[in-house]
């Protein structure tokens, strides 16, 4: 579901790219904030199994509501559709948040420690492997359900959201069957552990302020009321939580795979032979690499590093993983620098832009007032101007700015090419399209097409296409059809009530599949066009200006914005690095949280681990809203720099941390053995007296 959510927010609910990113990460933040509630319910009330069962019902319901919200024909008001969507996302956040801290801990409950410590480590690898196997399938299939299946004449987001609801319901049934078959070891809830922890801390602080007696540890002041065992557990808990302080920055980087990196993919070329890789499908690389690299790290990388006495403990592995996350964003930023060179240049303030197209069946020499030289164009050739200042001589910005186009036509048959200047009104930050054509009297004219061009690439990465037309009113049909191998499209003529006998105008843009299209008008094949990912195109349908035998000329295709030229596969290096980072940071972190947690607080510490993910998404929201940079590449480099600084702090804390087994070994070595707990070896004593 996460694979397509960012595009659903942007393309169907019409949020901007930045707003979609903020909503996505606020929702992700909520998904990882609610685990603390799930942990409280599991540890203090229902236990882990019942919590998983009941909260899963809410999760299924949330997916169902989200699927219904994506059925556009049900909602006449986009605001209502947004409200229902947010309700579904809220239920999913509550559901997934309630399950997350319990699932891994419930799996860990099935092992006996320390006897099965090796098996527990393997379980976390298998657990993470299974999660990413599911993610791999869903990330690949969900975009296909969204894009390749049509629902109500549009992308089928409702089906893409509905399938996870069905699968989660099946998973819930399997969970229940395992319970009925008594396959699980059910650990009962440990009581109101969070209440006891907070009470212990509060009592220790209160007594420390009131007494002048120094204790080895400030929490020891609470031993009298809460007992030595709970105080010892709280000490361990707080030590781990201090280590968690730098962790949110890792998740701030990692979770941008579903937002910023997906938007980055929309501006790249996904063509692989006859198949096109969708931008949201690019996220499949992460779970695919996880499945391949987990066994590699488990069987090869870690043993080799251990042989060199490197990264043998959990915290050094996490540090290395964090550094790799920063490296991944440096790679991402460098790629973005290359992509920025392919983006359309925005029209600057106080300027306009003109694309001049010759539709006459002869060579035309045009002399625009904004150009230094004359422009020579054969039929269907076009010239895109640089930015044209629309300021007056005293530099005042004008709402309307008049320019002139002078042209002479060569041998155009019965068409008279006029040399008189034609005035065109330009507007600020507008990409005007100007056609050199002929009127009904076969006299050459210049027409400023309305609406103007839209130079921006589509947010989905698909080509944008619209129809320009120069047709006779009494001979046009209602629609022009585009017949492609993947999809078919239609364009309607508009503004056809003309008193001049013909009309020159343009349609709005449509997003179409990258493909080759045959263009038909009333069963007549006009021509063929090819459009590619990321390109913005105009195609022209016009009356025959060179002969009376045919009603329509073959078509012309004009590139407004060049298609994407850098391939999506160049994203693989940053995905490879972030995946290695995830294995060393996230998988190790899950194991670290479970092994370091006291028995009564395993779900609580798992929830705290997930809470760091929530704060990581909050960091993304803050930086996205702050808009420190206009260029996305600079934002990527900012995240990388913050990650490196963050890992310095993590290293500072990690070198001072003592693992539970180290503390236990120290305690065992300092224990005094009572003198009356053994027997005197008389033979040894007698031998000693002889020396």
C-alpha positions in Angstrom: 0.0 0.0 0.0 2.8 2.4 0.8 4.2 1.8 -2.6 1.4 3.8 -4.3 0.2 6.0 -1.5 2.3 9.0 -2.4 1.1 8.9 -6.0 -2.5 8.5 -4.8 -2.3 11.6 -2.7 -0.7 13.6 -5.5 -2.5 12.3 -8.6 -6.0 11.5 -7.4 -6.5 13.7 -4.3 -4.6 16.5 -6.1 -2.2 17.5 -3.3 1.0 19.2 -4.3 4.3 17.2 -4.3 5.5 18.8 -1.1 2.1 18.5 0.6 1.8 14.8 -0.4 5.3 14.2 1.1 4.2 15.9 4.3 1.0 13.8 4.5 2.8 10.6 3.7 5.4 11.2 6.5 2.8 12.4 9.0 0.9 9.2 8.4 4.1 7.1 8.7 4.9 9.0 11.9 1.5 8.1 13.3 2.0 4.4 12.3 5.2 4.3 14.4 3.9 6.4 17.2 0.9 4.2 18.0 3.1 1.1 18.8 3.5 2.5 22.3 -0.3 2.0 22.8 0.0 -1.5 21.5 2.8 -2.2 23.9 0.8 -0.9 26.8 -2.2 -3.1 25.9 0.0 -6.2 25.3 2.2 -5.9 28.4 -0.4 -4.6 30.8 -3.8 -6.0 29.7 -4.4 -8.4 26.9 -1.0 -10.0 26.3 0.7 -10.1 22.9 -1.4 -12.7 21.1 -4.8 -11.1 21.9 -3.5 -7.7 21.1 -2.3 -8.9 17.7 -5.7 -10.5 17.1 -8.0 -7.6 18.0 -5.8 -4.8 16.5 -5.6 -6.8 13.3 -9.4 -6.4 12.9 -8.9 -2.6 13.0 -6.2 -2.9 10.4 -8.4 -4.9 8.0 -11.2 -2.3 8.5 -8.8 0.6 7.7 -7.7 -1.0 4.4 -11.3 -1.6 3.5 -12.2 2.1 4.2 -9.2 3.3 2.2 -10.2 1.0 -0.7 -13.8 2.5 -0.7 -12.4 6.0 -0.5 -10.5 5.5 -3.8 -13.8 4.7 -5.7 -14.1 8.1 -7.2 -17.7 7.8 -8.7 -19.1 7.4 -5.2 -17.9 10.8 -4.2 -19.0 13.9 -6.0 -16.9 16.1 -3.7 -13.2 15.7 -3.6 -13.2 17.0 0.0 -15.4 14.1 1.1 -13.1 11.7 -0.7 -10.1 13.2 1.2 -11.9 12.9 4.6 -12.7 9.2 4.0 -9.2 8.6 2.9 -7.8 10.2 6.1 -10.2 8.0 8.2 -8.9 4.9 6.5 -5.3 6.0 7.0 -6.0 6.7 10.7 -7.5 3.2 11.2 -4.5 1.6 9.4 -2.1 3.6 11.6 -3.9 2.4 14.7 -3.9 -1.1 13.4 -0.3 -1.4 12.2 0.9 0.5 15.3 -0.8 -1.9 17.6 0.6 -4.9 15.9 4.2 -3.8 15.3 5.6 -4.0 18.8 3.9 -7.4 19.5 4.7 -9.4 16.4 8.5 -9.7 16.7 8.3 -10.0 20.5 5.6 -12.7 20.2 7.9 -14.6 17.9 10.8 -14.1 20.3 8.6 -15.6 23.1 8.7 -18.9 21.4 12.4 -19.4 22.2 14.1 -20.4 25.4 17.1 -18.1 26.3 20.1 -18.5 26.6 19.9 -22.0 25.2 18.3 -20.9 21.9 20.1 -17.6 21.5 21.5 -18.7 18.1 18.1 -19.7 16.9 16.7 -16.4 18.1 19.2 -14.5 16.0 18.2 -16.7 13.0 14.6 -16.0 13.7 15.1 -12.3 13.4 16.8 -12.8 10.1 13.9 -15.1 8.9 11.3 -12.6 10.3 12.9 -9.7 8.4 13.3 -11.9 5.3 9.6 -12.8 5.4 8.5 -9.2 5.8 10.6 -8.2 2.8 9.4 -11.1 0.7 5.8 -9.8 1.2 7.0 -6.3 0.5 8.7 -7.5 -2.7 5.5 -9.0 -4.0 3.3 -6.2 -3.0 5.6 -3.5 -4.3 5.7 -5.2 -7.7 2.1 -6.1 -8.0 0.3 -3.1 -6.4 1.5 -0.6 -9.0 0.3 -3.0 -11.7 -3.1 -3.2 -10.1 -3.1 0.6 -9.9 -2.0 1.4 -13.4 -2.7 -1.6 -15.7 -6.2 -2.3 -14.4 -8.9 0.3 -15.2 -11.6 1.2 -12.7 -14.3 3.6 -13.8 -12.0 4.8 -16.7 -9.1 5.7 -14.4 -6.3 4.2 -12.4 -7.6 1.4 -10.1 -6.4 2.6 -6.7 -9.4 1.0 -5.0 -8.3 -2.5 -6.2 -4.7 -1.8 -5.2 -5.8 -0.9 -1.7 -8.4 -3.6 -1.5 -6.1 -6.5 -2.1 -4.0 -5.9 1.1 -7.3 -5.9 3.0 -8.2 -9.3 1.7 -4.7 -10.7 2.3 -4.6 -9.3 5.9 -8.0 -11.0 6.5 -6.5 -14.3 5.3 -3.5 -13.8 7.6 -5.8 -13.2 10.5 -7.6 -16.5 9.9 -4.2 -18.3 9.8 -3.2 -16.7 13.1 -6.5 -18.0 14.7 -5.9 -21.5 13.3 -2.5 -21.6 14.9 -4.1 -20.6 18.2 -6.8 -23.3 17.9 -4.1 -25.9 17.1 -2.2 -24.8 20.3 1.0 -24.1 18.3 2.0 -21.0 20.2 3.6 -20.3 23.6 1.4 -17.6 25.1 3.2 -15.4 27.6 0.6 -13.7 30.0 0.7 -9.9 30.4 3.2 -8.8 33.1 1.0 -6.2 34.6 1.0 -2.4 34.5 4.7 -2.3 33.7 4.7 1.3 32.3 3.0 2.6 35.4 5.5 0.8 37.5 8.5 2.1 35.5 7.2 5.7 35.6 6.5 5.3 39.3 10.0 3.9 40.0 11.6 6.8 38.2 9.4 9.3 40.0 10.1 7.8 43.4 13.9 7.7 42.8 13.9 11.4 41.8 11.7 12.4 44.8 13.9 10.6 47.3 17.1 11.9 45.7 16.0 15.5 46.2 14.9 14.9 49.8 17.9 12.9 51.1 21.6 13.7 51.2 22.6 10.0 51.2 24.6 9.2 48.1 23.7 6.0 46.2 25.7 4.2 43.5 22.9 4.9 41.1 20.2 7.5 41.5 17.5 4.8 40.7 18.7 2.9 43.8 16.6 5.4 45.9 13.5 3.5 44.7 14.6 0.1 45.8 12.8 0.3 49.1 9.4 0.8 47.4 9.8 -1.0 44.1 12.3 -3.7 44.8 15.7 -4.5 43.5 14.6 -6.4 40.5 12.4 -3.7 39.0 15.0 -1.0 39.7 17.6 -3.2 37.9 15.3 -3.6 34.9 14.6 0.2 34.7 18.3 0.9 34.8 18.8 -1.4 31.7 15.7 0.2 30.0 17.0 3.7 30.5 20.5 2.8 29.2 19.0 1.5 26.0 16.6 4.4 25.6 19.6 6.9 25.8 21.1 5.0 22.9 17.9 5.5 21.0 18.2 9.3 21.0 20.2 9.5 17.7 18.2 6.8 15.9 15.3 8.9 14.4 17.7 10.4 11.8 18.3 7.0 10.2 14.6 6.6 9.7 14.3 10.1 8.4 16.5 9.0 5.5 15.3 5.4 5.1 11.6 6.2 4.8 12.1 8.7 2.0 12.3 5.7 -0.3 8.5 5.9 -0.4 8.3 9.7 -1.0 11.3 11.7 -2.3 13.0 8.7 -4.0 9.7 7.7 -5.7 9.2 11.3 -7.0 12.8 11.1 -8.1 12.0 8.0 -10.1 9.1 9.8 -11.9 11.6 12.0 -13.5 13.6 9.1 -14.9 13.2 6.7 -17.9 11.9 3.2 -17.0 11.9 1.7 -20.4 13.4 -1.8 -20.5 12.9 -3.2 -24.0 9.1 -3.4 -24.6 8.4 -3.2 -20.9 8.2 0.0 -18.8 9.2 0.1 -15.1 6.8 2.2 -13.2 8.2 4.8 -10.7 6.5 3.2 -7.7 7.7 -0.2 -8.8 11.3 0.9 -8.3 10.7 0.4 -4.5 10.8 -3.3 -5.2 14.6 -3.1 -5.4 14.8 -2.7 -1.6 13.0 -5.9 -0.6 14.5 -7.8 -3.4 18.0 -6.8 -2.3 17.0 -7.6 1.3 16.1 -11.2 0.3 19.4 -11.6 -1.5 21.7 -9.8 1.0 20.4 -11.1 4.3 21.8 -14.6 3.7 25.0 -13.0 2.3 25.5 -10.9 5.4 24.6 -13.8 7.7 26.8 -16.4 6.1 29.6 -14.4 4.4 30.0 -10.7 5.4 29.6 -11.0 9.2 31.8 -14.1 9.5 34.6 -12.5 7.4 34.4 -9.3 9.4 34.4 -11.3 12.6 37.5 -13.2 11.4 39.2 -9.7 11.2 37.7 -8.9 14.6 35.4 -6.3 13.2 31.7 -5.6 13.8 31.3 -8.5 16.1 28.8 -6.7 18.4 25.5 -5.1 17.6 26.3 -1.4 18.2 29.3 -1.2 15.8 27.1 -2.8 13.2 24.4 -0.2 13.8 26.9 2.6 13.6 28.2 1.3 10.2 24.6 1.0 9.0 23.9 4.6 9.9 27.0 5.9 8.0 26.0 3.9 5.0 22.6 5.6 5.0 24.4 8.9 4.8 26.4 7.6 1.9 23.2 6.5 0.1 21.9 10.1 0.3 25.2 11.5 -1.1 24.7 9.1 -4.1 21.1 10.2 -4.4 22.1 13.9 -4.3 24.7 13.3 -7.0 22.1 11.6 -9.2 19.7 14.5 -8.6 22.4 16.9 -9.8 22.4 15.0 -13.1 18.6 14.9 -13.2 18.3 18.7 -12.6 20.1 19.2 -15.9 17.2 17.4 -17.7 14.3 19.3 -16.0 12.5 22.0 -17.9 13.8 25.5 -17.2 11.1 27.5 -15.4 10.1 30.8 -16.9 11.6 33.5 -14.7 9.5 36.3 -13.2 8.8 39.2 -15.5 9.3 37.0 -18.6 7.3 35.0 -21.1 8.1 32.3 -23.7 6.9 31.6 -27.2 7.0 28.4 -29.4 6.5 29.4 -33.0 5.2 26.6 -35.3 4.9 26.7 -39.0 1.9 24.7 -40.3 2.0 26.0 -43.8 3.0 23.5 -46.6 6.0 25.5 -47.5 9.1 27.2 -46.1 8.5 30.3 -44.0 10.9 33.0 -43.1 9.7 34.6 -39.8 11.0 37.7 -38.1 9.7 37.9 -34.5 10.4 41.1 -32.7 12.0 39.2 -29.8 14.6 37.4 -32.0 17.9 38.9 -33.2 17.8 37.0 -36.5 15.2 35.6 -38.9 13.9 32.1 -38.3 13.6 29.7 -41.3 11.1 26.8 -40.9 9.7 24.2 -43.2 6.3 22.6 -42.5 5.9 21.4 -38.9 9.2 22.8 -37.8 9.1 24.9 -34.6 11.2 27.3 -32.7 11.2 27.7 -28.9 12.3 31.1 -27.8 14.4 32.0 -24.7 12.7 33.9 -22.0 11.2 37.2 -23.3 11.1 40.2 -21.0 7.7 41.7 -20.7 8.8 44.8 -18.8 8.5 48.3 -20.2 11.4 50.6 -21.0 11.4 51.9 -17.4 11.4 48.2 -16.1 7.8 48.2 -15.0 6.1 44.8 -15.2 3.2 44.8 -17.7 0.1 42.6 -17.4 0.1 42.3 -21.1 3.0 42.8 -23.5 2.7 43.1 -27.2 5.2 41.6 -29.6 5.1 41.2 -33.4 5.7 38.4 -35.8 6.5 39.2 -39.4 6.7 36.3 -42.0 6.9 35.6 -45.7 6.0 32.3 -47.2 7.6 30.6 -50.2 5.8 28.5 -52.8 2.5 27.7 -50.9 0.2 27.1 -53.8 -2.9 29.2 -53.4 -1.9 30.5 -50.0 -0.8 34.1 -49.9 2.1 34.7 -47.4 1.7 38.2 -46.0 4.5 40.3 -44.8 2.4 42.6 -42.5 3.3 42.2 -38.8 1.0 40.4 -36.5 0.6 41.5 -32.9 0.7 38.9 -30.1 -0.1 39.6 -26.4 2.3 37.9 -24.0 1.6 37.2 -20.3 4.1 36.7 -17.5 5.3 33.1 -16.8 3.3 31.8 -19.7 4.5 29.4 -22.5 2.6 30.7 -25.5 2.1 28.6 -28.7 1.9 30.6 -31.9 0.9 29.0 -35.2 1.7 30.3 -38.6 -1.2 29.1 -40.7 -3.8 30.3 -43.2 -7.4 31.6 -42.8 -10.4 30.6 -44.8 -9.4 33.0 -47.6 -6.0 31.3 -48.1 -4.2 34.2 -46.5 -1.4 33.6 -44.1 -2.1 34.5 -40.5 -0.6 34.1 -37.0 -2.7 32.7 -34.2 -1.8 32.6 -30.5 -3.3 29.2 -29.3 -5.3 29.1 -26.1 -4.7 27.4 -23.6 -0.9 27.9 -23.6 1.6 25.1 -23.1 2.3 23.5 -19.7 6.1 22.8 -19.6 6.1 20.9 -16.3 6.6 17.1 -16.4 3.8 15.0 -14.9 4.2 13.9 -11.3 3.5 10.3 -12.2 6.3 10.3 -14.8 3.9 9.5 -17.6 4.0 11.5 -20.8 1.7 14.5 -21.1 -0.1 15.0 -24.4 -2.6 17.4 -25.8 -4.1 18.2 -29.2 -3.7 21.4 -31.1 -6.2 21.8 -34.0 -6.8 24.0 -37.0 -10.0 22.6 -38.5 -13.0 23.7 -40.5 -16.0 24.0 -38.2 -18.5 22.4 -40.6 -16.4 19.4 -41.3 -15.0 18.3 -37.9 -16.1 15.3 -36.0 -16.5 15.2 -32.2 -13.5 13.2 -31.2 -10.0 12.2 -32.2 -8.9 8.7 -31.1 -5.4 7.5 -30.2 -5.0 3.8 -30.6 -2.0 2.3 -28.7 -0.8 -1.1 -27.7 -1.4 -0.5 -24.0 -4.3 2.0 -23.8 -6.6 4.0 -26.1 -7.4 7.7 -25.6 -9.8 10.3 -27.0 -9.6 14.0 -27.4 -12.6 16.2 -27.9 -12.8 19.4 -30.0 -13.7 22.4 -28.0 -14.4 26.1 -28.8 -15.9 25.1 -32.2 -18.5 27.9 -32.4 -16.5 30.1 -34.8 -17.8 32.6 -37.2 -14.7 32.4 -39.4 -15.5 28.9 -40.7 -12.5 27.3 -39.0 -11.1 27.2 -35.5 -7.5 27.1 -34.1 -7.3 26.0 -30.5 -6.0 23.4 -28.1 -7.2 20.9 -25.5 -6.0 20.3 -22.0 -3.2 17.9 -21.3 -3.8 14.2 -20.7 -1.4 11.7 -19.1 -0.9 8.8 -21.4 1.1 5.6 -21.4 4.5 5.7 -23.1 3.8 4.1 -26.5 3.3 4.5 -30.2 -0.2 5.7 -31.2 -2.2 5.6 -34.4 -4.3 8.8 -34.6 -7.8 8.5 -36.1 -10.4 11.0 -37.0 -13.7 9.5 -38.2 -12.0 6.1 -39.0 -9.4 8.0 -41.1 -5.8 7.3 -40.1 -4.1 10.7 -39.8 -0.7 9.5 -38.7 1.4 7.9 -36.0 3.2 9.5 -33.0 5.6 8.1 -30.3 5.7 9.5 -26.8 8.1 8.7 -24.0 8.2 8.9 -20.2 8.5 12.4 -18.8 7.9 14.1 -22.1 5.4 16.9 -22.7 4.0 16.9 -26.3 1.6 18.8 -28.5 0.2 17.1 -31.6 -1.5 19.0 -34.4 -4.6 18.0 -36.4 -5.4 20.5 -39.1 -7.3 21.0 -42.4 -5.4 20.4 -45.6 -3.8 23.7 -46.5 -2.2 22.4 -49.7 -5.1 20.7 -51.6 -8.9 20.5 -51.8 -8.9 16.7 -52.3 -8.3 15.8 -48.7 -10.1 17.3 -45.7 -7.3 16.8 -43.2 -3.5 16.9 -43.4 -1.3 14.3 -41.7 -0.4 15.4 -38.1 2.6 17.1 -36.6 4.1 16.3 -33.2 5.9 18.9 -31.2 8.1 18.4 -28.1 7.3 20.9 -25.4 9.5 19.3 -22.8 12.1 16.7 -23.5 11.3 13.2 -22.2 13.3 11.6 -19.3 16.8 10.6 -20.5 18.4 9.1 -17.4 17.4 5.5 -16.7 15.7 4.4 -13.5 18.3 1.7 -13.1 20.8 4.4 -12.0 18.8 4.4 -8.7 20.1 0.9 -7.9 23.4 2.1 -6.3 21.6 4.2 -3.7 19.1 1.4 -3.1 21.9 -1.1 -2.7 23.7 1.1 -0.1 20.5 1.9 1.8 19.7 -1.9 1.9 23.1 -2.8 3.3 22.5 0.0 5.8 19.1 -1.4 6.7 20.5 -4.9 7.3 23.2 -3.5 9.6 21.0 -1.0 11.4 17.4 -2.2 11.4 17.8 -5.9 11.7 20.6 -5.6 14.3 18.5 -3.0 16.1 15.6 -5.3 16.5 17.8 -8.0 17.9 19.5 -5.5 20.1 16.2 -4.2 21.5 15.0 -7.7 22.3 18.1 -9.1 23.8 18.8 -6.0 26.0 15.3 -5.7 27.2 14.3 -7.1 30.6 11.8 -9.9 30.3 8.9 -7.8 31.5 9.6 -4.9 29.1 10.3 -6.5 25.7 7.2 -5.1 24.0 7.8 -1.7 25.6 11.3 -1.6 24.2 10.1 -2.8 20.8 7.6 0.0 20.9 10.3 2.5 21.8 12.3 1.3 18.9 9.4 1.9 16.6 8.9 5.3 18.2 12.2 6.3 16.8 10.8 5.7 13.3 7.9 8.0 14.1 10.3 10.8 15.1 12.3 10.2 12.0 9.3 10.9 9.8 8.6 14.0 11.9 12.1 15.2 10.9 11.2 14.7 7.2 8.0 16.7 7.7 9.9 19.6 9.4 12.5 19.8 6.7 10.0 19.4 3.9 7.8 22.2 5.3 10.8 24.5 6.1 11.8 24.4 2.4 15.5 25.2 3.1 16.4 24.7 -0.5 14.7 25.1 -3.9 16.8 22.2 -5.3 16.1 18.7 -4.2 19.7 17.7 -4.5 20.7 20.2 -1.8 18.1 18.7 0.5 19.5 15.2 -0.1 23.0 16.4 0.8 21.6 18.1 4.0 20.1 14.8 5.1 23.5 13.1 4.5 25.3 15.7 6.5 22.9 15.4 9.4 23.2 11.7 9.4 27.0 11.8 9.7 26.8 14.2 12.6 24.1 12.0 14.2 26.4 8.9 13.9 29.1 10.8 15.8 26.7 11.2 18.7 25.7 7.6 18.4 29.3 6.4 18.5 29.9 8.6 21.6 27.0 6.9 23.4 27.8 3.4 22.1 31.3 3.3 23.4 30.0 3.9 26.9 27.3 1.3 26.8 27.7 -2.0 28.6 25.7 -5.0 27.2 23.6 -7.1 29.5 25.9 -10.1 29.2 28.9 -7.9 30.1 27.2 -6.6 33.2 26.2 -10.1 34.2 29.8 -11.3 33.7 31.1 -8.5 35.8 28.6 -9.2 38.6 29.5 -12.9 38.5 33.2 -12.2 38.8 32.8 -9.9 41.8 30.6 -12.3 43.8 32.2 -13.5 47.0 31.9 -17.3 47.6 30.9 -18.0 51.2 33.6 -19.9 53.1 31.2 -22.4 54.5 29.7 -23.3 51.1 32.4 -25.9 50.3 34.5 -28.7 51.9 38.2 -28.5 53.0 40.5 -30.7 51.0 42.4 -32.4 53.9 44.9 -34.0 51.6 45.8 -30.6 50.1 46.2 -29.1 53.5 48.5 -31.9 54.7 50.6 -31.6 51.6 50.8 -27.9 52.1 52.2 -28.2 55.7 55.1 -30.3 54.4 56.3 -27.5 52.1 
